Amino acid sequence: MLKDELIQNRNIRLAIALKTNQLRREQLSSLTYQHVESALIGKWQFAKNVCLHEAVQDIFSLTADEIVVYLSAEATILSRNYTINDFDDLFGGDKQ
């Protein structure tokens, strides 16, 4: 299956929801469905085709640490397009 088809598959969506709940229960993490989904999309980004059973295996083998590493890398890459002024509200910049 292609990456877009996988993410829309109801069985994959169920597996992602189950994994999200498992991570919340076991590690008291505040990871959301979207966080898990984003990490999987990143993992499958360069894969040509992923079988349904491989996708489910990827989902249930995913750890909270892997998700956080992916999200951190993604945030770093996205932040390259911003200037320091874009972060004024975060740093308590001058509000005129």
CORPENOR-V594994 format. One record per pair of residues at least 24 apart in sequence whose ideal C-beta (glycine too) atoms are under 7 Angstrom apart, sorted by the first residue. I is the first residue (numbers start at 0). J is the second residue. D is the distance in whole Angstrom. If there is no record, write none. Layout:
# CORPENOR-V594994
i j d
I J D
I J D
This chain:
# CORPENOR-V594994
i j d
0 48 6
0 49 6
0 50 7
0 51 6
1 48 7
2 40 7
2 43 5
5 43 7
5 49 6
5 54 5
6 36 7
6 40 7
10 51 7
11 54 6
14 55 5
14 58 5
14 59 7
15 39 7
15 58 6
18 58 5
18 59 6
18 61 6
22 63 5
26 63 5
28 63 5
30 63 6
30 66 6
34 66 6
34 70 6
35 61 7
35 66 6
37 70 7
37 73 7
38 65 7
38 66 4
38 69 4
38 70 7
41 69 5
41 73 7
